[in-house]
Amino acid sequence: MAYDLERLSILLVEDDASMRALIRDILYSFGISNIQTAPEGSKAYAELRHFPADIVLTDWEMDPLDGIDFTRMVRTSPDSPNPFVPIIMLTAHSSLERVIEARDVGVTEFLAKPVTARELYSRLVTVIEKPRQFVRASEYFGPDRRRTVKDFMGEERRGDEE
């Protein structure tokens, strides 16, 4: 199913000007024209205050504020303009450790560079079609990190105890 994405507002956080232009062009090809950009996390956080992004696309490695710390601020700062905004992390470093670290700060989706139009579209569609519940725990706030619900195979120990 193809979506009409022209109403989406995207905040693109990327320090490399050529990558920023490439991703912006891909978004334009999807019909998305309401795009704001920021070269790093602190400028992006300030941009979120007056730009109501539907989705944030952020690079990982940026200075002075990288994508991980930016995501942590969006999710947990008391003055966050939108702690529930879906965040898609873009990075050339896609080791399992990096994916887990991104997930554990509240990234919604992960996309390895080099980015293709098909992969970016797929992540946007996933955010739209499969919104994830948010979880608040003592050490975490963000989208539910569980991707699948597995049937429990064992003795039921939770139940109606009287």
N, CA, C and O atoms as a GROMACS GRO file, in nm:
protein
  648
    1MET      N    1   0.084  -0.118   0.000
    1MET     CA    2   0.000   0.000   0.000
    1MET      C    3   0.089   0.125   0.000
    1MET      O    4   0.176   0.137   0.085
    2ALA      N    5   0.067   0.214  -0.092
    2ALA     CA    6   0.141   0.339  -0.096
    2ALA      C    7   0.068   0.444  -0.014
    2ALA      O    8  -0.054   0.454  -0.019
    3TYR      N    9   0.143   0.520   0.061
    3TYR     CA   10   0.086   0.623   0.146
    3TYR      C   11   0.104   0.761   0.085
    3TYR      O   12   0.200   0.786   0.012
    4ASP      N   13   0.010   0.849   0.114
    4ASP     CA   14   0.023   0.989   0.081
    4ASP      C   15   0.092   1.053   0.202
    4ASP      O   16   0.029   1.075   0.305
    5LEU      N   17   0.220   1.082   0.188
    5LEU     CA   18   0.300   1.130   0.302
    5LEU      C   19   0.317   1.281   0.302
    5LEU      O   20   0.394   1.335   0.382
    6GLU      N   21   0.246   1.350   0.213
    6GLU     CA   22   0.271   1.494   0.199
    6GLU      C   23   0.240   1.575   0.324
    6GLU      O   24   0.291   1.686   0.338
    7ARG      N   25   0.158   1.523   0.413
    7ARG     CA   26   0.125   1.598   0.535
    7ARG      C   27   0.224   1.576   0.649
    7ARG      O   28   0.215   1.642   0.752
    8LEU      N   29   0.317   1.483   0.631
    8LEU     CA   30   0.414   1.456   0.737
    8LEU      C   31   0.509   1.574   0.755
    8LEU      O   32   0.547   1.641   0.659
    9SER      N   33   0.545   1.597   0.880
    9SER     CA   34   0.648   1.695   0.915
    9SER      C   35   0.768   1.618   0.968
    9SER      O   36   0.756   1.541   1.064
   10ILE      N   37   0.882   1.638   0.906
   10ILE     CA   38   1.002   1.563   0.941
   10ILE      C   39   1.110   1.659   0.991
   10ILE      O   40   1.136   1.762   0.929
   11LEU      N   41   1.172   1.624   1.103
   11LEU     CA   42   1.292   1.692   1.149
   11LEU      C   43   1.410   1.601   1.116
   11LEU      O   44   1.418   1.489   1.167
   12LEU      N   45   1.499   1.648   1.032
   12LEU     CA   46   1.616   1.573   0.988
   12LEU      C   47   1.739   1.629   1.058
   12LEU      O   48   1.773   1.746   1.041
   13VAL      N   49   1.806   1.545   1.138
   13VAL     CA   50   1.923   1.587   1.215
   13VAL      C   51   2.044   1.512   1.160
   13VAL      O   52   2.060   1.392   1.182
   14GLU      N   53   2.129   1.584   1.089
   14GLU     CA   54   2.243   1.522   1.020
   14GLU      C   55   2.352   1.627   1.005
   14GLU      O   56   2.326   1.737   0.955
   15ASP      N   57   2.473   1.593   1.048
   15ASP     CA   58   2.581   1.690   1.043
   15ASP      C   59   2.648   1.700   0.906
   15ASP      O   60   2.706   1.803   0.873
   16ASP      N   61   2.641   1.596   0.827
   16ASP     CA   62   2.704   1.596   0.694
   16ASP      C   63   2.608   1.659   0.592
   16ASP      O   64   2.500   1.607   0.568
   17ALA      N   65   2.650   1.771   0.533
   17ALA     CA   66   2.562   1.846   0.443
   17ALA      C   67   2.519   1.764   0.322
   17ALA      O   68   2.404   1.773   0.278
   18SER      N   69   2.609   1.683   0.266
   18SER     CA   70   2.572   1.604   0.148
   18SER      C   71   2.473   1.494   0.185
   18SER      O   72   2.381   1.466   0.107
   19MET      N   73   2.490   1.431   0.300
   19MET     CA   74   2.395   1.329   0.345
   19MET      C   75   2.260   1.392   0.378
   19MET      O   76   2.155   1.335   0.349
   20ARG      N   77   2.264   1.511   0.438
   20ARG     CA   78   2.141   1.583   0.469
   20ARG      C   79   2.064   1.613   0.340
   20ARG      O   80   1.943   1.597   0.334
   21ALA      N   81   2.136   1.657   0.236
   21ALA     CA   82   2.072   1.687   0.107
   21ALA      C   83   2.016   1.560   0.043
   21ALA      O   84   1.907   1.562  -0.013
   22LEU      N   85   2.090   1.451   0.050
   22LEU     CA   86   2.045   1.324  -0.008
   22LEU      C   87   1.917   1.276   0.060
   22LEU      O   88   1.821   1.240  -0.008
   23ILE      N   89   1.915   1.276   0.192
   23ILE     CA   90   1.796   1.229   0.265
   23ILE      C   91   1.678   1.323   0.239
   23ILE      O   92   1.565   1.277   0.221
   24ARG      N   93   1.704   1.453   0.237
   24ARG     CA   94   1.598   1.549   0.208
   24ARG      C   95   1.540   1.524   0.068
   24ARG      O   96   1.419   1.530   0.050
   25ASP      N   97   1.626   1.495  -0.030
   25ASP     CA   98   1.578   1.465  -0.165
   25ASP      C   99   1.494   1.338  -0.169
   25ASP      O  100   1.394   1.332  -0.241
   26ILE      N  101   1.533   1.238  -0.093
   26ILE     CA  102   1.454   1.114  -0.085
   26ILE      C  103   1.317   1.145  -0.025
   26ILE      O  104   1.215   1.098  -0.075
   27LEU      N  105   1.316   1.224   0.081
   27LEU     CA  106   1.188   1.260   0.144
   27LEU      C  107   1.100   1.339   0.047
   27LEU      O  108   0.979   1.317   0.041
   28TYR      N  109   1.161   1.431  -0.028
   28TYR     CA  110   1.085   1.506  -0.131
   28TYR      C  111   1.025   1.410  -0.233
   28TYR      O  112   0.912   1.430  -0.278
   29SER      N  113   1.099   1.305  -0.270
   29SER     CA  114   1.048   1.209  -0.368
   29SER      C  115   0.928   1.131  -0.314
   29SER      O  116   0.849   1.078  -0.392
   30PHE      N  117   0.914   1.125  -0.181
   30PHE     CA  118   0.797   1.061  -0.119
   30PHE      C  119   0.680   1.158  -0.109
   30PHE      O  120   0.572   1.120  -0.064
   31GLY      N  121   0.700   1.282  -0.149
   31GLY     CA  122   0.596   1.383  -0.140
   31GLY      C  123   0.600   1.464  -0.012
   31GLY      O  124   0.513   1.547   0.012
   32ILE      N  125   0.702   1.440   0.070
   32ILE     CA  126   0.716   1.513   0.197
   32ILE      C  127   0.790   1.643   0.170
   32ILE      O  128   0.904   1.641   0.122
   33SER      N  129   0.727   1.755   0.200
   33SER     CA  130   0.794   1.883   0.177
   33SER      C  131   0.814   1.964   0.305
   33SER      O  132   0.891   2.059   0.307
   34ASN      N  133   0.744   1.926   0.412
   34ASN     CA  134   0.758   1.998   0.538
   34ASN      C  135   0.872   1.935   0.618
   34ASN      O  136   0.852   1.851   0.706
   35ILE      N  137   0.994   1.979   0.584
   35ILE     CA  138   1.116   1.921   0.641
   35ILE      C  139   1.198   2.034   0.701
   35ILE      O  140   1.228   2.133   0.633
   36GLN      N  141   1.235   2.020   0.826
   36GLN     CA  142   1.329   2.111   0.889
   36GLN      C  143   1.456   2.032   0.914
   36GLN      O  144   1.451   1.911   0.939
   37THR      N  145   1.570   2.099   0.908
   37THR     CA  146   1.697   2.030   0.929
   37THR      C  147   1.775   2.098   1.041
   37THR      O  148   1.756   2.216   1.072
   38ALA      N  149   1.861   2.018   1.100
   38ALA     CA  150   1.952   2.068   1.203
   38ALA      C  151   2.083   1.990   1.189
   38ALA      O  152   2.081   1.870   1.160
   39PRO      N  153   2.197   2.057   1.210
   39PRO     CA  154   2.326   1.990   1.192
   39PRO      C  155   2.373   1.908   1.311
   39PRO      O  156   2.471   1.834   1.300
   40GLU      N  157   2.304   1.919   1.425
   40GLU     CA  158   2.342   1.840   1.543
   40GLU      C  159   2.230   1.848   1.646
   40GLU      O  160   2.134   1.924   1.631
   41GLY      N  161   2.244   1.767   1.751
   41GLY     CA  162   2.136   1.746   1.846
   41GLY      C  163   2.087   1.867   1.923
   41GLY      O  164   1.966   1.881   1.942
   42SER      N  165   2.176   1.955   1.968
   42SER     CA  166   2.128   2.069   2.047
   42SER      C  167   2.046   2.165   1.961
   42SER      O  168   1.947   2.221   2.008
   43LYS      N  169   2.086   2.184   1.838
   43LYS     CA  170   2.007   2.269   1.747
   43LYS      C  171   1.874   2.200   1.713
   43LYS      O  172   1.771   2.267   1.700
   44ALA      N  173   1.876   2.069   1.700
   44ALA     CA  174   1.753   1.994   1.672
   44ALA      C  175   1.656   2.004   1.789
   44ALA      O  176   1.535   2.019   1.769
   45TYR      N  177   1.708   1.995   1.911
   45TYR     CA  178   1.623   2.005   2.030
   45TYR      C  179   1.556   2.142   2.035
   45TYR      O  180   1.438   2.153   2.067
   46ALA      N  181   1.632   2.246   2.003
   46ALA     CA  182   1.575   2.381   1.998
   46ALA      C  183   1.471   2.391   1.887
   46ALA      O  184   1.368   2.456   1.904
   47GLU      N  185   1.497   2.327   1.775
   47GLU     CA  186   1.403   2.330   1.661
   47GLU      C  187   1.270   2.263   1.698
   47GLU      O  188   1.164   2.308   1.655
   48LEU      N  189   1.276   2.157   1.776
   48LEU     CA  190   1.154   2.086   1.818
   48LEU      C  191   1.060   2.175   1.899
   48LEU      O  192   0.940   2.149   1.905
   49ARG      N  193   1.113   2.279   1.960
   49ARG     CA  194   1.030   2.368   2.041
   49ARG      C  195   0.927   2.443   1.958
   49ARG      O  196   0.819   2.476   2.008
   50HIS      N  197   0.959   2.471   1.832
   50HIS     CA  198   0.863   2.546   1.748
   50HIS      C  199   0.826   2.474   1.619
   50HIS      O  200   0.748   2.527   1.540
   51PHE      N  201   0.881   2.355   1.596
   51PHE     CA  202   0.848   2.275   1.478
   51PHE      C  203   0.789   2.143   1.525
   51PHE      O  204   0.862   2.057   1.575
   52PRO      N  205   0.657   2.125   1.509
   52PRO     CA  206   0.593   2.002   1.560
   52PRO      C  207   0.616   1.884   1.465
   52PRO      O  208   0.530   1.848   1.385
   53ALA      N  209   0.734   1.824   1.476
   53ALA     CA  210   0.770   1.711   1.389
   53ALA      C  211   0.683   1.590   1.419
   53ALA      O  212   0.657   1.557   1.535
   54ASP      N  213   0.639   1.524   1.312
   54ASP     CA  214   0.569   1.396   1.327
   54ASP      C  215   0.668   1.283   1.346
   54ASP      O  216   0.640   1.185   1.416
   55ILE      N  217   0.786   1.296   1.283
   55ILE     CA  218   0.892   1.196   1.290
   55ILE      C  219   1.026   1.268   1.288
   55ILE      O  220   1.042   1.368   1.219
   56VAL      N  221   1.120   1.216   1.366
   56VAL     CA  222   1.257   1.268   1.366
   56VAL      C  223   1.348   1.163   1.305
   56VAL      O  224   1.343   1.046   1.341
   57LEU      N  225   1.432   1.207   1.211
   57LEU     CA  226   1.539   1.124   1.157
   57LEU      C  227   1.669   1.182   1.209
   57LEU      O  228   1.697   1.299   1.184
   58THR      N  229   1.748   1.104   1.280
   58THR     CA  230   1.872   1.158   1.336
   58THR      C  231   1.991   1.068   1.310
   58THR      O  232   1.982   0.945   1.318
   59ASP      N  233   2.102   1.132   1.280
   59ASP     CA  234   2.230   1.064   1.270
   59ASP      C  235   2.277   1.031   1.412
   59ASP      O  236   2.226   1.088   1.508
   60TRP      N  237   2.372   0.941   1.423
   60TRP     CA  238   2.426   0.906   1.554
   60TRP      C  239   2.541   0.999   1.591
   60TRP      O  240   2.536   1.066   1.694
   61GLU      N  241   2.644   1.002   1.506
   61GLU     CA  242   2.766   1.073   1.540
   61GLU      C  243   2.763   1.217   1.492
   61GLU      O  244   2.772   1.244   1.372
   62MET      N  245   2.748   1.309   1.588
   62MET     CA  246   2.747   1.452   1.561
   62MET      C  247   2.808   1.522   1.681
   62MET      O  248   2.810   1.468   1.791
   63ASP      N  249   2.858   1.642   1.660
   63ASP     CA  250   2.912   1.725   1.768
   63ASP      C  251   2.842   1.858   1.769
   63ASP      O  252   2.810   1.910   1.661
   64PRO      N  253   2.817   1.916   1.881
   64PRO     CA  254   2.855   1.871   2.014
   64PRO      C  255   2.758   1.770   2.077
   64PRO      O  256   2.795   1.699   2.170
   65LEU      N  257   2.634   1.761   2.027
   65LEU     CA  258   2.537   1.668   2.086
   65LEU      C  259   2.503   1.561   1.984
   65LEU      O  260   2.446   1.590   1.878
   66ASP      N  261   2.537   1.436   2.015
   66ASP     CA  262   2.513   1.327   1.920
   66ASP      C  263   2.368   1.278   1.925
   66ASP      O  264   2.288   1.324   2.006
   67GLY      N  265   2.336   1.185   1.836
   67GLY     CA  266   2.200   1.135   1.824
   67GLY      C  267   2.151   1.059   1.946
   67GLY      O  268   2.032   1.062   1.977
   68ILE      N  269   2.241   0.991   2.015
   68ILE     CA  270   2.203   0.918   2.136
   68ILE      C  271   2.163   1.014   2.247
   68ILE      O  272   2.059   0.998   2.310
   69ASP      N  273   2.248   1.116   2.270
   69ASP     CA  274   2.215   1.213   2.375
   69ASP      C  275   2.094   1.298   2.337
   69ASP      O  276   2.015   1.336   2.424
   70PHE      N  277   2.080   1.328   2.209
   70PHE     CA  278   1.962   1.400   2.162
   70PHE      C  279   1.835   1.318   2.191
   70PHE      O  280   1.737   1.372   2.243
   71THR      N  281   1.838   1.189   2.158
   71THR     CA  282   1.723   1.102   2.183
   71THR      C  283   1.693   1.096   2.332
   71THR      O  284   1.578   1.104   2.374
   72ARG      N  285   1.797   1.081   2.412
   72ARG     CA  286   1.779   1.076   2.558
   72ARG      C  287   1.711   1.205   2.608
   72ARG      O  288   1.622   1.199   2.692
   73MET      N  289   1.753   1.320   2.555
   73MET     CA  290   1.691   1.448   2.596
   73MET      C  291   1.545   1.453   2.554
   73MET      O  292   1.459   1.492   2.633
   74VAL      N  293   1.516   1.413   2.430
   74VAL     CA  294   1.378   1.416   2.383
   74VAL      C  295   1.290   1.326   2.468
   74VAL      O  296   1.178   1.363   2.502
   75ARG      N  297   1.340   1.210   2.503
   75ARG     CA  298   1.259   1.114   2.579
   75ARG      C  299   1.245   1.149   2.727
   75ARG      O  300   1.139   1.125   2.785
   76THR      N  301   1.349   1.205   2.790
   76THR     CA  302   1.348   1.213   2.936
   76THR      C  303   1.358   1.353   2.996
   76THR      O  304   1.335   1.369   3.116
   77SER      N  305   1.390   1.452   2.918
   77SER     CA  306   1.404   1.587   2.974
   77SER      C  307   1.266   1.639   3.017
   77SER      O  308   1.169   1.625   2.943
   78PRO      N  309   1.258   1.699   3.136
   78PRO     CA  310   1.128   1.751   3.183
   78PRO      C  311   1.070   1.858   3.091
   78PRO      O  312   0.948   1.878   3.089
   79ASP      N  313   1.155   1.928   3.015
   79ASP     CA  314   1.105   2.032   2.925
   79ASP      C  315   1.098   1.986   2.779
   79ASP      O  316   1.090   2.068   2.688
   80SER      N  317   1.099   1.855   2.758
   80SER     CA  318   1.093   1.803   2.621
   80SER      C  319   0.963   1.845   2.553
   80SER      O  320   0.855   1.827   2.609
   81PRO      N  321   0.972   1.900   2.432
   81PRO     CA  322   0.851   1.943   2.363
   81PRO      C  323   0.762   1.827   2.316
   81PRO      O  324   0.641   1.844   2.302
   82ASN      N  325   0.821   1.709   2.293
   82ASN     CA  326   0.742   1.594   2.250
   82ASN      C  327   0.818   1.464   2.278
   82ASN      O  328   0.886   1.413   2.189
   83PRO      N  329   0.807   1.410   2.399
   83PRO     CA  330   0.881   1.288   2.432
   83PRO      C  331   0.830   1.164   2.357
   83PRO      O  332   0.896   1.060   2.359
   84PHE      N  333   0.713   1.174   2.292
   84PHE     CA  334   0.654   1.059   2.223
   84PHE      C  335   0.683   1.057   2.073
   84PHE      O  336   0.639   0.965   2.004
   85VAL      N  337   0.755   1.155   2.020
   85VAL     CA  338   0.779   1.161   1.876
   85VAL      C  339   0.860   1.038   1.832
   85VAL      O  340   0.959   1.003   1.897
   86PRO      N  341   0.819   0.972   1.724
   86PRO     CA  342   0.899   0.860   1.673
   86PRO      C  343   1.036   0.909   1.625
   86PRO      O  344   1.045   1.010   1.554
   87ILE      N  345   1.141   0.838   1.663
   87ILE     CA  346   1.278   0.874   1.626
   87ILE      C  347   1.339   0.757   1.550
   87ILE      O  348   1.345   0.645   1.600
   88ILE      N  349   1.385   0.785   1.429
   88ILE     CA  350   1.454   0.686   1.346
   88ILE      C  351   1.602   0.723   1.346
   88ILE      O  352   1.639   0.831   1.301
   89MET      N  353   1.686   0.633   1.395
   89MET     CA  354   1.830   0.656   1.402
   89MET      C  355   1.894   0.610   1.272
   89MET      O  356   1.872   0.498   1.226
   90LEU      N  357   1.976   0.699   1.214
   90LEU     CA  358   2.053   0.668   1.093
   90LEU      C  359   2.200   0.663   1.131
   90LEU      O  360   2.251   0.756   1.193
   91THR      N  361   2.268   0.556   1.095
   91THR     CA  362   2.410   0.548   1.127
   91THR      C  363   2.481   0.447   1.039
   91THR      O  364   2.423   0.349   0.994
   92ALA      N  365   2.609   0.473   1.016
   92ALA     CA  366   2.692   0.378   0.943
   92ALA      C  367   2.742   0.267   1.034
   92ALA      O  368   2.794   0.166   0.988
   93HIS      N  369   2.727   0.287   1.164
   93HIS     CA  370   2.774   0.189   1.263
   93HIS      C  371   2.654   0.107   1.309
   93HIS      O  372   2.576   0.151   1.393
   94SER      N  373   2.642  -0.014   1.254
   94SER     CA  374   2.521  -0.092   1.280
   94SER      C  375   2.548  -0.223   1.353
   94SER      O  376   2.477  -0.322   1.334
   95SER      N  377   2.651  -0.225   1.437
   95SER     CA  378   2.678  -0.345   1.515
   95SER      C  379   2.562  -0.370   1.611
   95SER      O  380   2.486  -0.278   1.643
   96LEU      N  381   2.550  -0.492   1.657
   96LEU     CA  382   2.444  -0.527   1.752
   96LEU      C  383   2.450  -0.439   1.876
   96LEU      O  384   2.347  -0.398   1.928
   97GLU      N  385   2.571  -0.410   1.924
   97GLU     CA  386   2.587  -0.326   2.043
   97GLU      C  387   2.527  -0.187   2.020
   97GLU      O  388   2.463  -0.132   2.108
   98ARG      N  389   2.549  -0.132   1.900
   98ARG     CA  390   2.495   0.000   1.867
   98ARG      C  391   2.343  -0.003   1.858
   98ARG      O  392   2.275   0.087   1.906
   99VAL      N  393   2.290  -0.107   1.796
   99VAL     CA  394   2.144  -0.119   1.785
   99VAL      C  395   2.082  -0.127   1.924
   99VAL      O  396   1.981  -0.063   1.951
  100ILE      N  397   2.141  -0.205   2.012
  100ILE     CA  398   2.090  -0.220   2.149
  100ILE      C  399   2.100  -0.088   2.224
  100ILE      O  400   2.007  -0.051   2.296
  101GLU      N  401   2.212  -0.018   2.209
  101GLU     CA  402   2.227   0.111   2.278
  101GLU      C  403   2.120   0.210   2.229
  101GLU      O  404   2.060   0.282   2.310
  102ALA      N  405   2.098   0.215   2.099
  102ALA     CA  406   1.995   0.305   2.043
  102ALA      C  407   1.857   0.268   2.096
  102ALA      O  408   1.780   0.354   2.138
  103ARG      N  409   1.826   0.140   2.094
  103ARG     CA  410   1.697   0.093   2.146
  103ARG      C  411   1.680   0.132   2.292
  103ARG      O  412   1.572   0.174   2.333
  104ASP      N  413   1.787   0.120   2.370
  104ASP     CA  414   1.778   0.142   2.513
  104ASP      C  415   1.770   0.289   2.554
  104ASP      O  416   1.744   0.318   2.671
  105VAL      N  417   1.792   0.382   2.461
  105VAL     CA  418   1.769   0.523   2.493
  105VAL      C  419   1.636   0.572   2.438
  105VAL      O  420   1.596   0.685   2.464
  106GLY      N  421   1.566   0.486   2.361
  106GLY     CA  422   1.433   0.522   2.315
  106GLY      C  423   1.417   0.545   2.166
  106GLY      O  424   1.318   0.604   2.124
  107VAL      N  425   1.513   0.499   2.087
  107VAL     CA  426   1.499   0.509   1.941
  107VAL      C  427   1.386   0.415   1.898
  107VAL      O  428   1.375   0.303   1.946
  108THR      N  429   1.302   0.462   1.806
  108THR     CA  430   1.188   0.385   1.759
  108THR      C  431   1.228   0.286   1.652
  108THR      O  432   1.188   0.169   1.656
  109GLU      N  433   1.308   0.331   1.555
  109GLU     CA  434   1.355   0.246   1.446
  109GLU      C  435   1.502   0.277   1.421
  109GLU      O  436   1.553   0.382   1.460
  110PHE      N  437   1.570   0.183   1.356
  110PHE     CA  438   1.714   0.193   1.330
  110PHE      C  439   1.736   0.170   1.182
  110PHE      O  440   1.679   0.077   1.125
  111LEU      N  441   1.816   0.253   1.118
  111LEU     CA  442   1.843   0.240   0.975
  111LEU      C  443   1.991   0.259   0.951
  111LEU      O  444   2.048   0.363   0.983
  112ALA      N  445   2.054   0.157   0.893
  112ALA     CA  446   2.197   0.161   0.865
  112ALA      C  447   2.225   0.236   0.736
  112ALA      O  448   2.152   0.222   0.638
  113LYS      N  449   2.330   0.317   0.738
  113LYS     CA  450   2.377   0.384   0.617
  113LYS      C  451   2.466   0.286   0.542
  113LYS      O  452   2.529   0.202   0.607
  114PRO      N  453   2.475   0.291   0.413
  114PRO     CA  454   2.411   0.389   0.327
  114PRO      C  455   2.260   0.366   0.317
  114PRO      O  456   2.213   0.252   0.308
  115VAL      N  457   2.187   0.475   0.320
  115VAL     CA  458   2.042   0.473   0.319
  115VAL      C  459   1.991   0.458   0.176
  115VAL      O  460   2.042   0.523   0.084
  116THR      N  461   1.892   0.372   0.159
  116THR     CA  462   1.824   0.366   0.029
  116THR      C  463   1.682   0.419   0.047
  116THR      O  464   1.628   0.420   0.158
  117ALA      N  465   1.624   0.463  -0.062
  117ALA     CA  466   1.487   0.514  -0.058
  117ALA      C  467   1.392   0.405  -0.007
  117ALA      O  468   1.303   0.432   0.073
  118ARG      N  469   1.411   0.283  -0.054
  118ARG     CA  470   1.324   0.172  -0.013
  118ARG      C  471   1.331   0.148   0.137
  118ARG      O  472   1.228   0.130   0.202
  119GLU      N  473   1.452   0.147   0.194
  119GLU     CA  474   1.466   0.123   0.337
  119GLU      C  475   1.408   0.237   0.420
  119GLU      O  476   1.344   0.214   0.522
  120LEU      N  477   1.431   0.360   0.376
  120LEU     CA  478   1.376   0.474   0.449
  120LEU      C  479   1.224   0.473   0.444
  120LEU      O  480   1.158   0.496   0.546
  121TYR      N  481   1.169   0.446   0.328
  121TYR     CA  482   1.023   0.437   0.315
  121TYR      C  483   0.968   0.327   0.406
  121TYR      O  484   0.866   0.345   0.472
  122SER      N  485   1.036   0.215   0.410
  122SER     CA  486   0.995   0.103   0.494
  122SER      C  487   0.989   0.143   0.641
  122SER      O  488   0.895   0.108   0.712
  123ARG      N  489   1.091   0.218   0.689
  123ARG     CA  490   1.091   0.261   0.830
  123ARG      C  491   0.979   0.361   0.856
  123ARG      O  492   0.916   0.356   0.962
  124LEU      N  493   0.954   0.451   0.763
  124LEU     CA  494   0.844   0.547   0.780
  124LEU      C  495   0.711   0.474   0.788
  124LEU      O  496   0.626   0.506   0.872
  125VAL      N  497   0.692   0.376   0.700
  125VAL     CA  498   0.568   0.299   0.700
  125VAL      C  499   0.553   0.220   0.830
  125VAL      O  500   0.443   0.211   0.885
  126THR      N  501   0.662   0.163   0.879
  126THR     CA  502   0.657   0.089   1.005
  126THR      C  503   0.611   0.180   1.120
  126THR      O  504   0.530   0.140   1.202
  127VAL      N  505   0.664   0.301   1.124
  127VAL     CA  506   0.626   0.396   1.229
  127VAL      C  507   0.477   0.429   1.218
  127VAL      O  508   0.409   0.445   1.319
  128ILE      N  509   0.427   0.440   1.095
  128ILE     CA  510   0.286   0.475   1.073
  128ILE      C  511   0.194   0.356   1.102
  128ILE      O  512   0.095   0.369   1.174
  129GLU      N  513   0.228   0.239   1.046
  129GLU     CA  514   0.140   0.122   1.057
  129GLU      C  515   0.147   0.051   1.190
  129GLU      O  516   0.049  -0.009   1.234
  130LYS      N  517   0.263   0.057   1.255
  130LYS     CA  518   0.282  -0.020   1.378
  130LYS      C  519   0.334   0.069   1.490
  130LYS      O  520   0.445   0.049   1.539
  131PRO      N  521   0.253   0.167   1.531
  131PRO     CA  522   0.299   0.252   1.641
  131PRO      C  523   0.316   0.167   1.767
  131PRO      O  524   0.236   0.078   1.795
  132ARG      N  525   0.421   0.196   1.841
  132ARG     CA  526   0.450   0.116   1.959
  132ARG      C  527   0.408   0.189   2.085
  132ARG      O  528   0.424   0.311   2.096
  133GLN      N  529   0.354   0.114   2.178
  133GLN     CA  530   0.318   0.171   2.308
  133GLN      C  531   0.444   0.222   2.376
  133GLN      O  532   0.553   0.170   2.355
  134PHE      N  533   0.428   0.326   2.458
  134PHE     CA  534   0.542   0.376   2.533
  134PHE      C  535   0.542   0.315   2.672
  134PHE      O  536   0.438   0.288   2.731
  135VAL      N  537   0.663   0.294   2.722
  135VAL     CA  538   0.684   0.231   2.851
  135VAL      C  539   0.762   0.327   2.940
  135VAL      O  540   0.860   0.388   2.896
  136ARG      N  541   0.719   0.339   3.063
  136ARG     CA  542   0.795   0.418   3.161
  136ARG      C  543   0.837   0.322   3.272
  136ARG      O  544   0.754   0.259   3.337
  137ALA      N  545   0.967   0.314   3.292
  137ALA     CA  546   1.024   0.232   3.399
  137ALA      C  547   1.128   0.319   3.471
  137ALA      O  548   1.155   0.432   3.429
  138SER      N  549   1.185   0.267   3.576
  138SER     CA  550   1.280   0.347   3.654
  138SER      C  551   1.400   0.392   3.572
  138SER      O  552   1.452   0.501   3.593
  139GLU      N  553   1.444   0.310   3.479
  139GLU     CA  554   1.563   0.341   3.400
  139GLU      C  555   1.535   0.362   3.251
  139GLU      O  556   1.628   0.372   3.172
  140TYR      N  557   1.407   0.370   3.212
  140TYR     CA  558   1.376   0.379   3.069
  140TYR      C  559   1.243   0.448   3.047
  140TYR      O  560   1.146   0.426   3.119
  141PHE      N  561   1.240   0.532   2.943
  141PHE     CA  562   1.116   0.583   2.889
  141PHE      C  563   1.129   0.585   2.738
  141PHE      O  564   1.224   0.643   2.684
  142GLY      N  565   1.034   0.522   2.670
  142GLY     CA  566   1.038   0.520   2.525
  142GLY      C  567   0.947   0.414   2.472
  142GLY      O  568   0.868   0.354   2.546
  143PRO      N  569   0.957   0.389   2.340
  143PRO     CA  570   0.871   0.287   2.281
  143PRO      C  571   0.905   0.149   2.336
  143PRO      O  572   1.020   0.118   2.366
  144ASP      N  573   0.802   0.066   2.348
  144ASP     CA  574   0.819  -0.071   2.396
  144ASP      C  575   0.929  -0.138   2.314
  144ASP      O  576   0.923  -0.140   2.191
  145ARG      N  577   1.028  -0.192   2.382
  145ARG     CA  578   1.143  -0.250   2.314
  145ARG      C  579   1.115  -0.390   2.260
  145ARG      O  580   1.193  -0.443   2.180
  146ARG      N  581   1.007  -0.450   2.303
  146ARG     CA  582   0.973  -0.584   2.255
  146ARG      C  583   0.907  -0.573   2.119
  146ARG      O  584   0.811  -0.498   2.101
  147ARG      N  585   0.957  -0.647   2.024
  147ARG     CA  586   0.904  -0.645   1.888
  147ARG      C  587   0.802  -0.755   1.863
  147ARG      O  588   0.714  -0.741   1.777
  148THR      N  589   0.812  -0.863   1.937
  148THR     CA  590   0.720  -0.974   1.916
  148THR      C  591   0.662  -1.017   2.050
  148THR      O  592   0.724  -1.000   2.155
  149VAL      N  593   0.544  -1.072   2.045
  149VAL     CA  594   0.481  -1.129   2.163
  149VAL      C  595   0.487  -1.280   2.148
  149VAL      O  596   0.428  -1.336   2.056
  150LYS      N  597   0.558  -1.342   2.238
  150LYS     CA  598   0.574  -1.487   2.231
  150LYS      C  599   0.478  -1.553   2.330
  150LYS      O  600   0.455  -1.504   2.440
  151ASP      N  601   0.423  -1.665   2.287
  151ASP     CA  602   0.336  -1.741   2.376
  151ASP      C  603   0.420  -1.795   2.492
  151ASP      O  604   0.531  -1.844   2.473
  152PHE      N  605   0.363  -1.784   2.610
  152PHE     CA  606   0.431  -1.832   2.729
  152PHE      C  607   0.417  -1.983   2.738
  152PHE      O  608   0.306  -2.037   2.728
  153MET      N  609   0.528  -2.050   2.758
  153MET     CA  610   0.527  -2.196   2.769
  153MET      C  611   0.576  -2.234   2.909
  153MET      O  612   0.697  -2.248   2.932
  154GLY      N  613   0.485  -2.249   3.000
  154GLY     CA  614   0.525  -2.285   3.136
  154GLY      C  615   0.407  -2.271   3.229
  154GLY      O  616   0.294  -2.242   3.188
  155GLU      N  617   0.436  -2.292   3.356
  155GLU     CA  618   0.331  -2.283   3.456
  155GLU      C  619   0.292  -2.137   3.479
  155GLU      O  620   0.378  -2.051   3.495
  156GLU      N  621   0.163  -2.111   3.480
  156GLU     CA  622   0.113  -1.976   3.504
  156GLU      C  623   0.126  -1.947   3.653
  156GLU      O  624   0.066  -2.015   3.736
  157ARG      N  625   0.206  -1.846   3.685
  157ARG     CA  626   0.227  -1.813   3.826
  157ARG      C  627   0.159  -1.683   3.865
  157ARG      O  628   0.150  -1.649   3.983
  158ARG      N  629   0.111  -1.611   3.766
  158ARG     CA  630   0.033  -1.491   3.795
  158ARG      C  631  -0.113  -1.526   3.774
  158ARG      O  632  -0.149  -1.585   3.672
  159GLY      N  633  -0.191  -1.491   3.864
  159GLY     CA  634  -0.332  -1.524   3.850
  159GLY      C  635  -0.413  -1.461   3.960
  159GLY      O  636  -0.366  -1.374   4.034
  160ASP      N  637  -0.533  -1.506   3.970
  160ASP     CA  638  -0.622  -1.453   4.073
  160ASP      C  639  -0.586  -1.517   4.206
  160ASP      O  640  -0.627  -1.628   4.237
  161GLU      N  641  -0.508  -1.444   4.282
  161GLU     CA  642  -0.472  -1.494   4.416
  161GLU      C  643  -0.562  -1.428   4.517
  161GLU      O  644  -0.577  -1.305   4.518
  162GLU      N  645  -0.620  -1.509   4.601
  162GLU     CA  646  -0.712  -1.453   4.703
  162GLU      C  647  -0.660  -1.481   4.840
  162GLU      O  648  -0.722  -1.443   4.939
   0.00000   0.00000   0.00000
